[in-house]
Amino acid sequence: MVEQRSDNIILDVRGLKKYFPIRSGFFRQVTGHVKAVDDVSFYVREGETLGLVGESGCGKTTASRTVMRLYDPTGGDAFFKTEKFSASGEPEMVNLFELDKEQMKVIRRDISMIFQDPVNSLNPRMSVFDIVAEPMVIHGMGAGPETEETVISLLERVGLRPEHIRRYPHEFSGGQRQRIGLARALSLHPKLIFCDEPVSALDVSIQAQTLNLMQDLQSDFDLAYLFVAHDLSVVQHISDRVAVMYVGKIAEMAESNELYNNPLHPYTEALMTAVPKPDPKYQSERVIMQGDVADPSNPPPGCYFHPRCKYAKDICSQQEPEFRELRPDHFVACHRAEELDLRGV
């Protein structure tokens, strides 16, 4: 058990780190590390969607895969609410990073994932039935005629027809393939689904249909989502809360409307001013960030964002800012957050 922020937290990640070694020389000795995720903390409540956004390479996908134990963590903790190891049958928080392989297999019934690429995430040699039923077979829940009924029910729930059950992935469009991925993710009735940019490879019209479907499924199956994306418009549409990442760290985290309208971090402000407005007469006053994204293998001292920040002062280059709760449920890592008046959407 671990002390929780509230009773309805389903995932509580604290101080997550994932470093990848840099090897060089004839003997391939470790000469440094890429700090892909560096001391990241966030939480997901039951039935809500937490959006994880940031530029490409900021570590958002690595963070989600590390929590799922697809990567071995370098440090930190990830507490997940489950009753599977409770003697009393009541849900309790267990540290995913302390579980062995067999215990993680049990937990994976409650945690699922939707991958970014609807083409490469589906085995081209497997039929739709085999793809959707595979998790049930692995976990000993699929052996008999009721499995086919379950698969058909899941396909119909995501907008596909029963006759699709014997077809193969190449016979479907990109949007339909992602629906197959959704059905597979739902096959074990999980509590939490990691969504790794699930609509970024789809056309805009199909994106809207898929997002609306995901919201309907969330309501029907009482799901929590960790939604990884770089499209701020998509994140605003689907997320209850949003966490903004920059070079392996979370810069700001808040309720969606609060973050988009009242950002506290200069990086968040720059991202918000880049969101396109649906008005051709609107004259954008975009904040242009100077310089390049920091190198995660050799980050700058102090705040990682200070070389690109127009509000930076001496303390920003000397001392790393604390990630703190400045307003109720609004967290930020910026030395000047209290005094800056930043623009939102």
N, C-alpha and C positions, 0 to 999 in steps of 0.2 A: 504494500500500500504506500501511497505517497500523498502528501498534502496537495489538494487541488484548489484551483482558483474558484470553481463553482461545481455543483453536483452534476452538471450536464456536459462536462468536458469529456470527449471521447478519445482525443489524442492530444498529448501534452509533450512537446519537444523542447528540450532544454540544453543549451550549449552545444548544439550539434556541430561536429567538425568532420570534414572529409578531405584529406590531403592525398594527392597522387605524387609518388616519388619521381624525381628527375634523375635519370641514370646517364652517365657519360663515361668515356674512356674504354679501354680494352676490356677491363674487368666489370664494366657496367655498374660501377659504384654509385651509390646515391649521393648526389651533389646538391640537392635542394628539393623543394616540394612545391607543387601547385596547390594553393589553398583554395580549392573549388568551393568549399563551404566552410566558413570560419566563424564559429561561435554564434550559431543561429538558434533563436528561440521563438516558438509560436505555438498556438493551440487551436484546436478545431472543436466546436461544440456539436452535440448530437443534432442531426437534421439540418445543419447549415452548410453553406459553401464558403470556403476560404480561398480567395484568389491569390495566387503567388505570381507576381509580375516582375519584369525587369528586362534589360537588354539581353540579346543573345550572348551566352557565355557567362552570365552572372551567377550561375550555380543553382537555379531553381529546379531543373530536372534532376540534377545530382542530389539535391536535398531530398526530393521525394523518393528517389530510388534507394538512397541510403536508409531512410526511415523504414522502407519495405524490406531491408536487408538484401537487396539485390547487389549492393556494395557493402563491404564491411566498414563500419564507421571508424574514424580515427579517434573520436571522443564524443562526449555528451550522453544524453539519455533520451529515450522516446517511450513515454508511458501510454499504454493503450487500455481502454476499459473493456474488460471481458469477464464472463463468469466461468470460462472453461477450466480455470485452475483454482476455482474457489471451492473450499470444502462446504461452505454454507449455501452455495448456489447463487449468492448475491454477486453482482458485478464488482470488480475491484481493478485497480490500476496495476498493470504489470509492465516491467521494463523490457521492451522488445530486444534490446541489445544484450540482455542477460539470458535469453532463451537459447536452447540448443536446437539442432536441426529438426528433431521430431516435434518439439514444442512449437517451433515456428510453423510447421506444417499444419498443426491444429489451428493456430491463429490465422493462417492464410484463408480459412473459410470465412473470416469476418472482414478481411481486407482484400480488395481487388484493384485492378488497374486497367485503364483504357489508354492505349498507346497512340502516339502522334500519327504514325504512318498507317493508314488503313490497308495498304497493299502488303508491305513487308511484315506486318504484325499477324497476318493470317497465313497459315501453311497452305501453299497452293496444291498440295497433294491430298489434302483432307477435305471431305465434304462439309457442308454447313452443319450437318448433324454431328459429325465427329468433332468439329471445332467447338461447338457450344457444349457438347456433352463431355468433352475431355476433362474439365475440372471436376465434374461429378464422378467420373470414373477414377481419377487419381485419388479422390477422397472417399472412395468406397460408397458413393451415394447413387451410382448409376449402373444398374444391372437388371434389365428387364424391360417389358413393354412400357412401363410407366415413364421410363427415361425419354422415349420418343414423344410421349404426350407432354412432358415438361418442356422439351426443346421446342415443340410446336407452339406451346403457350407463350414461351419467351419470344419467339420470332414474331408472333402476332402482336405481342405487347410493344415491340419496337418498330412495328409498321411493315413487317415482311409477311409473305403468304406461306401457308403450310407446304405448298408444292416446291418451295425453295429449299427444302430440307436436304434433298439429294444433289443439289447443284454444288459447283466449286467456286472459289473466290473470283476467278477470272471472268465469270459470267455476270458479275455485278458491277455497278457504278461505284465511285468512291464513297458517296453518301450511304449507299446500301452496305458496303463493306464495313463502314464505321458502325452501322446499326448491328451488324453481326458481332462486332467487337463489344458493343453494348450488351447484347444478349449473353455473350460469354462471360462478361464481367458480373452479370446478375445471376448466373446459374447456381451459385452457392448461397444466394441471399445474403450478401455481405452487409456490414454496417457502415463501412467507409470505403470509398472508391477514390483512388488517385487518378486524376485526369491529366495526362501529359499532352497538352496542346491538342485536344481531340478534334478541333475543327479547323486548325490552321491550314490543312491540306485540302480543304473543301471550298467550293464556290460560295460566294456570299449568301445567295438565296438558300443553299443547302445548309450553310452554317446556322442560319436562323431556325430552320426546321429542326436541326439536331439539338440546338440549345433548348428550344421549347420542349422537345421530347425528353431531354435530360431533366428539366425542371419537373415535368409530369411524373417521371419515374422516381425522382427524389421524394415527391409527395406521397406517391403510392407505396413505395418500399421503405419509407422512413430512412433515407440515406443521408450520409454526410459526404461532401465532396472536398477534396483538396484540388483546386483547379489551377493548373500551371498554364500560363499563357503570356504572350508579349503584346497582344492586341488589347489596348485599354478599353476600347468600346465594348468588346466581347466580355471582358471581366466585369465592367460596370453593369452589364445586363444580367449576369447570372450570379454575381457574388453578393453575399451578405456582409462580409468583411474582406479587406484586401491588405496584403503584405507586399511591400515594395523592396526588391533585392538589388544590391549594387556590389559587384565584385565579391561575392561570397558572403555578404552580410545583409541583414535586414535594416534598411534605412528608416522605414516607417510602417506602421500597421494600425489600421483603424476600421471602423464601420464604413461601408462603401460610400454612402452619400457624404459622410463627414470628411473622408479622405479626398474625394473628388472636389468638394466645395471649399474645404478649409485645410489645405496641406500645410504641414509644419516643417518639411524638409525641402531644401532647395532642389534636390534631384527630383522629388515628386512634382514640384512646381514645373520643372522643365518638361517632364513627361506629360503633364496635364495640358500645357499650352500646345503640345504637339498633336493632341487629339483633334481630328477634323471636325469642323462644325457644319451641320446640314443647312447652311445659309450662304449662298454664293456672294451676297453683299457684305458678309462679315469680314472685317479686316483683322486678321490674326496678329497678335502681339507676341509671337513665339519667343521663348527664351532659348537662345542658341548657346549650347554648351561648348566651350573652347577645349582644345586638346583632345587627347585620346583616353579611352577607358584604361584604368590602371591595370598593370600586369599582376595577376594573382600569384605568380611565382616570385615577384619582387614588388610588393605593394608599397606605396609611399607611407611615411610615418604619419601618425595622427589619424585624422579622418581620411579615408580612402578617396573621398570625393573632393577634397580641398583643392587639388590642382585645377579642377574644372569649375569651381564654385566662385561666383562673382561676389558672394557675401563673406568669403573666407577672411579670417584674421589670424594673428600669430598663433593663438592657442589651437587653431584647427590643424596646423601642421606639426604641432608639438605633442598633443595629447589626444588619445582616442576617445571619442564621445561615448557616454554611457547610454545604452538603450533603456529608456525609462518611460513610465506612464505619466504624460504631461497633462492629459485630460482623461476623463473616465473612458476606459477601453481604447484610448488613443496613445500609442507608443511611438517614440521617435528617438533617433540617435543623431543629435545635432547640438552643438554647444550654444547656438544662437536661436534656438527654436522659440524661446519666450519673446524675443524682441523683434523677430522678423514678421512682416506682413506680406504673406505670399498669395499669389493668384491661383485659383482653382479653375475648374472647367467653366 
